[in-house]
Structures are given as C-alpha cells and as structure tokens.
Amino acid sequence: MKYVLMFTHDPAQLAGVSEEETQAVYGKVYAWFQENGAVFADTGAELQSIETATTVKHGGVVVDGPFNEAKEVVGGFSVIDVPDMDAAIALVKTWPQLTLPGVAVEIRPMVEDYSQFE
C-alpha cells in the first residue's frame, strides 16, 4: 500500500538548533534515503521555505503564505510503498530528523482504488 510521508517542522523550535547539528542530521537523512530506497515510490522532494508559499482558498481567494492554522510547516514529502501502516510507522520512526525539536512526519494512506468514487 502506498503512503505519503509529509515531513513537517516548527520553525520556531528549529531556530535554536546549531548549523553544525543541522548539517550532521542532514548527512544522516541522505544515508536514510539510501538505506530505505527500496520502499520509495518516488525520489522525494524538499520544498522551498514557507515564504514562497501561495494558498488558494475556498471561493478562489489567493493569498501569500501557507496560512493554514498550524505552527508546523510541510518541508517535503515522499511516497512509500510498504505492506501496511505498521511498516510505514516502523520506517518513519527511523527518520533521522526526529532527533530535532519540532520535527514530525505525518503518514497518510493514498487512495489507490478510485472505483470507490464512481
């Protein structure tokens, strides 16, 4: 089953992390992707900073920024293909950035059978 992993963080909590620690974790992140490459259905994507976001709301209103009500922002996403949610959780628990404050990964199952919408 395919799952989307949304890598989120709280910029305020990450502000206190040193550049050296950030770079050390990024090194582990690259290794993590290589070690777990077999379950990734995509090559992953890291997003630009939140200042570059634009949101289109109900009624067609376009605003600058990711103004959904949350402290956390989505920093990137990937699609994995694993047997079930337990396997997805086990994989995500090894995500190296979870050692940093304010970091989280949301796991969401993807719709694979569109016949339910017919």
N, C-alpha and C positions, 0 to 999 in steps of 0.2 A: 504494500500500500504506500502511496506517496503522501508525504507530509511537507509542508512549508515550515522552515525554521526562520523566524524573524528575530534577528539579533538586535536587542534594544539596550539602551543605556540611559542613565540620568546624567546629563552634562554637568550639573552642579556637583554631584558626588564624584565624578571623574576628575574634576578640576584639581583636586588635591593629590592626584597620582603623579609621580615624577616622570619625566620624559624617559629616563633610563628604565623604569619599571614598565612603562608602556611599550617600549621597544622590545624588552625581554619577553613580554607576553605575546606581542605580535610574532616573534620568532617561533613561539610555541604554537600559535594559531596556524602558521604556514605548515608546520610539521603535522598538526592535527588534520588538516585537509589532505595532506599526502597519505597519512596513515589510514584515513577513512574514505579515501577516494572511491572505493568500490560501491558505496551506497548512495553517492551523489548523482542525481539525475540531471544536474546542470553543473556549470562551472562556478556558480556562486556569483554574488555581486555585492560590492560595498557601495553605499550611497554617498553622495556629496553631503556636506553639512546641512543642518536644518535651515540655515539662512537662505538656501537655494530652493526651498520647497514652495510649491504653489498648491493650494487646495481649492477644488471646485465643490461647492456645497449645493444642497437642495435648492432648486429654483435657478440654478445656473450662476450663482454668485461666485466670482473668482477672487480669492484673497491671497496675499503673500503669506508664506509660512505654513507650518504644519499645525494649524490651530485646533486640532482635536484636543480635548481636555485630558492631558496627561503630562506628567513630568518626564516620562521616558520617551525617547525618540527611537525610531527604527533606523539602525545604522547599516543594515544589509539583510540579505535573505538568501536562502538556498532551498533547493528541493531535494529531498532524500527519498529513497525507495527502500523500505525496510518491511519486515513481516507484520509488525503491529506497533501500537503506541508504546508498549513496554520497551521494545527495541529502540524506538525513537528517543525515549526518555533516557535509556542507558547511554546512548551515544551523546546526547546533549549534556549529560552530567559530566562528560569529559572535556567539554568546551573550555579551553584554557582561560578565556577572559572572565569566566565565572569567579576567578580569584580577585577580581577588581570590584570595588564598591559600586552599586547602582547598575550593574550589568545583569541582564536576564535574556533568556531565549524563549520566545513563545513558539509552541509547536501546534500546528493546525492541520488536521487531515484535509486532503484535497478531494474535491468531487471528481470521481473517475467514471461514474456511471451517470451520464446525463439523461438517461431514459426516465429518471425519476421526475424530470421537469417537463416531460411531454404531456 
